[in-house]
Each structure stands twice: as structure tokens, then as C-alpha cells.
Amino acid sequence: MTNGRFLYHEDAYLREAPGRVTAHTPEGGVIVDPPLFYPKGGGQPGDSGWIEWDGKSMPVATAVKAEDRLASVLVPSEPMGLPPVGAHVLQVLDWDRRHRHMRVHTALHLLSVIIALPVTGGQIAAQGGRLDFLMPEPPTDREGIEDALNALVDRDLEVSEGWIAEEELDARPELVKTMSVKPPRGMGKVRLVRIGTGTEQVDLQPCGGTHVARTGEIGTLTLGKIENKGKQNRRVNISLS
């Protein structure tokens, strides 16, 4: 269990933070509270890095969600002695990898603005990502999509977050763009990510992932392959410069 704080939501730019080991898992993972490492979910990979304690360190290959979905389980890169329950540790992210995930994740939100169709799947990686759309026919204007995507990046729009009550979200189904991944529920509220403010707002949707603070931080994007993934589905790939 955590104390209800999720450092990856409080400050996506936090690179290291102290914590305390609260549990080990039967599979050999470590739970640290409060969690700094983002756990795999919503198409975004879990964070990697390491933790330090008493002159020792444990490399972290990835983080996954605990069974109660309220904590991050840190998965060691190799079998080794774990920090004992109760130990105070320093959590340190592989920041370059996390930051790339943030850039790609925000870029994919922008892609869902440019291609305003239901999203059937998605995946984030350090070099780029993809969204699958309910799209019977592939788009014909590849250059136009790439130009429009980079135009949103160049506007350097603010990226912020807020919360919406589950009941209110039920009354506003248009906010949910993804068909395959539903917003996490059970807390009474759902996190929203907003791109742009006021009349400059271009996107608002439920999301539990990490994002950059402004779209200009994403950098130039390149439109990759547009693949046929069934009668009604097209996969659109993008990559960072």
C-alpha cells in the first residue's frame, strides 16, 4: 500500500526521491513508498533506473503495477539481495528514457487531435510510438498530417492536468478517445490531461501517464508507416527527431 502519493503524477520532472521499502513481492520485486517510478500501463512502459541504500544499489529494469494497482513494483534487472522491508532508499530514474516517454506520450495525444477518430490501441517507446485508429481507409495526405502535428508542437502549448469525478466522466463520454483502454476507476475521480488553455485548448482526455509541460519540448516529429491492421484499423507510427 502507498500513502496515496504518486510522485510521478505530482512532478513528472522529479528525477530522484527518497522512499521506504514497504514490501517484497513473491516474484522478487520491491515496493517503495511513495513511488517515483511510473508503472507500466496505458501503453507507456514502466520506468527504469536504480535504488540506493546503505552503500548498495539495485538496478531496476522496469516497474509494474501491484495487485492492488496502488503501488509500483520495482523489478530488479538481475537476481540479487533486496533492500529489507523498512529500509530507507533513494529512488533514481533513468531520466533520459523517462523524458523520451513523456515526449512521445504527449505527441500521441496530439496525433489523436489531428486524426480525430476513435483510438483502438497504442504503444509508447523511447524513440517513438503509434496509435491504432478505427479507420476503414488509410489517410491520403501524409505530409498534411505531419505538418499539422508539428504545427501543434511549434505552438508550444501548455500541458496540464486535473481531475474529474467518475460520475461526471460518465456524463461526458466524448472525453474518452480510447476504445481498448478504459480510464482507471475505483478512486472516485479520474485524472485528465489538458493540452492548451482557454481558447487555445486543443485536447482534453483521461490519462494516467507522464507528459511534458509544453508541446514545444517534444521537438520535431516524423510520420512513419501507416499500416493496415484489419478491415477497420490503421496503425499510424511517429518518431522523435
N, C-alpha and C positions, 0 to 999 in steps of 0.2 A: 504493500500500500504506500501511496505517497501522501504528503500533507496537503495535496491539492494544488501544488505549484508545478508548472511545467516551464522550465527555463527557456526551452526552445520556442515557446509562444510568447513569453514575457519579453525576450530580446533575442531575435534571430541572429544578431551580430555578436553575441556573447561567445567568446572562443574557449574560455576555461572557467570553471567554477568549482568551489568546494562542495562536498556532499558526504553522506554517510551511508555505508552499506547496510541495507535493511534485510536482505535475504539472498540466499543462493537458490538456484533452480535445480531440479533433478538432472537437467541436461548439462549442467556446468556453467550456467550463466550467472551474472551478478546484477542485483538490483540496487541502484543508488538513488537516494532521495536528497534534494529534489533533482529530477532528471534533466540533464543538459543535452543528452544525445537524442535526436529525433528517431523514433522507432518506425521501421518500415510500414508504410501504409498509404493508401490513396495513389498508388503508382510511384511514390517517392521512395527511394532506397533509404535504409537506415544509415545513420551516421557512423563513421569510423573515427579512430583516434587512439587514445590510451588513458588509463587512470594511474595515478601515483599514490603511494602510501609508504611510510616508514622506510624510505630509501629504495623501495621496489616499484616496479611498474608492470602493468598488464596491457598489452596491445589489444585493442578492440576491433574486431573485424566488421561488426555491424551491430545494430540494435533492433530488437523486435518488441512487439507489444506483449506484455504479461497477460496471463489468462484473464485477469480482471480488466484488462485494457486500460488500466490507470497508471501503469508504470512501464518504463523502458527496461528490457532485459539486455544487458551488455554481453555480447558473445565473444569470448576470447579468440584471438587469431590462432592459438595453438593450446593444447592441454597444458595446464600449469597450475601452481598453487594460487588459490584465490585469496583476496583480502578477506579477513574474517568479518563476520557479521558484527556490526558496531564500529568497524574501522572508519576513521575519517580519511577521505581520499580527495585528490584533486582530479577533476574530470577535464580532459584536454581534447578538443576536437581536431580532426584533420580539416582545418579551416578551408583550404583551397577546394577540397571536394564538396564540403557543405555549401560554400558560396556558389559553386557552379550549379549545384542542385537548386539553389534559390533563384538564380538567374533563369534557368531552364523552366522551372515551375511557373514563374511569373510570365515568361514568354508563352507558355502553353495557354494560360488564361487569355492572353492577347489573341492567340490563334483562334480561340473559341469565340472571340468578338468578330474577327474578320470572316470566319466561316460560321455563320450563325445557324448551325444545325445541331440536333441532339448528339451528344458525345457518347459513344458506346464503349470506349476504353482509352487507356492512356498509359504512358510509361516515361519516367524521367531517368536520365543518366548524366554523367559528368560532362559529356561532350554535346549532348543534345537530347531530344525527346520526340515523342509522337503522340498524336491523338487520332482515335478512330471515330469516324463520323457516320451517322445514318445518312448516306449519300448515294443514291442509286447510280448517278452518273458522275464521273470524275470532273473536277473543275478544268476549264479550258484556259483560263488566264493565270498561269503560274506566276508570271512576272508581276501581275497586278496584286496577287496575294502577298508576295514577298515585299513589294513596295509598300503596301498598306500596313503590313506587320512592322516594318522598320520605321514607318512614319509614326506609329504609336509609341515605339521605343524612343524616337527622337523628341517627342513631346515632353519627355521627362516627367510623366505623370506621377503623382504621389500614390503610393500603395499603403493602405491602412487596413486595420481590422476592427471588427465589432462583434456583437453577439445578437442573436435573435432567439426569442422563445420558440420552443418546438411547436407550440400551437400556432404561433404567427407564421412560422415557416410552412406549416400545413396549409395555411390560407393563401400562401404565395408560392405555389408550385413552380412558377416560371423562373424562380431563382435557381432551381436545381437543373443544371445542364447535363449532368452525367446520368446515363441510364443504368450503367452496370455497378457503379459505386454510389451507395447512399450515404448521406452525411451521418456521422456518428451520433447516436442518441443515448439517452439514459441519464443525462445530467440536467435536463430541463431546458437547456439552451444549446444553440449550435453556433459555432464560430463562422463569421463571414469575412471574406477578403474583398476589399473595395479597391478599384483602380480608378484614379481621378477623383476629384471632389467637385461638388456643386454642379454647375453646367458642364464641367469638364469630365464628369464621371462617365466611364465607358464600360465598366463591368462591376458586378456585384454578385457573388456566389458563395455558397458554403464551401469551406476548405479548411483542413487541419494541418496543411503543410507549411513550410517556411518559404518566405518570399523576400525579395529585395525591397528597399524602402522607396525607390523611384525607378521608373521604367528605363531611364537613361543608363542605369547601371548594368542593364542586360548586355548592351553592346550590339553590334551588327549581327543580324540573323540571316541564315541561308535556308531557303526552302529546299528540302531534299526530295526523296522519292515520294510519289503518291501511288500507293499500292492497292490493288484490288483484294479485299478480304471477304469476299462473298457478294451475293447479289445486291445487297443493300448497303454494304460497308466499304468505305475507303479509308486507308491509313495515310495520314499526312505527317511526314517527318520534317523536323527542323534541326539546325545545328548552330552552335555558337561559333563566332569567328575566332 
